Amino acid sequence: MTITQEQLDDIKQAKGQEFKTKRPTVQALEDVLYDAHPVLDHGFVRVVDYLGDDSAIVQAARVSYGRGTKQKTQDAGLINYLMRHRHSTPFEMCEIKLHIKLPIFIARQWIRHRTANVNEYSARYSILDNEFYIPKHEHLAAQSDVNNQGRGNLITGDDADKVLDLLKRDAAQCYDTYEHLLNEENTDPARQGLARELARMNLPVNFYTQWYWKIDLHNLLHFLSLRADSHAQYEIAAYAEVMLEMVKKWVPITYQAFLDYKKNSVHLSAKAFNVLKRRLNGEKVEQENSGLSKREWSEMIDIMETK
């Protein structure tokens, strides 16, 4: 992880402040507020603000209650019910704001989740740092033969070393060109530097950007259900796993309900459910007489063998 001295000073100052408030706070999240949690080689995730807690969800579901119910078990029961039956609006009463540093190619994938408020570092006004993502050897893989948007077998040995060398060389060369185009240091007084909004266009998408990302809990859990998943791209999943731990600190009852009814649950189509019933009744069902495509069949078998 790389964090600037200016950011470290800001974090130290923020953590040194004390505010009196009448609103609910969560001590476990307060303890890590503003801290930078490392992700990948230069990235991080920080919680900079939040609103609500588990009781706020209960309060929204039962608007006649001032602050949750009288017993924690009752809160858990209601939150489980809401999660199980997909009653989403009470979860929208909680919000969290994160400061995230991430590679541009992950940011472009991330922004497809259009339910958040985002303000990104602008290379029109500021100069990007010379920081770019280089995967570790264990994350270098060839294109999958069965999944057009996934990875297949690992690339190893000399081939892997060559890939890493090319990635590092190209990124370094592009940044050298970027600095030359900007001419910020006036190394060549005879020429004007190119505008920042133009000079940035030669940089590859493995360079890092930063943004503030604010989202409600319902949509955050939807994001995590997709990105903290074994089928998600490793790089975005690495961020999702860190964020999932933040959710655990923030709303522990909701976190457990999310694991039970969303993340670790299984979903079967009507056809797949029918196959399961036939098998339970003792019928021999194979892909050919199941009514499922080969891919659907494979996905169903995978669920049965791994869950």
Summary of the structure (lengths in Angstrom):
residues: 307
radius of gyration: 23.9
end to end distance: 34.2
largest distance: 84.5
contacts: 821
relative contact order: 0.14
helix: 49%
strand: 14%
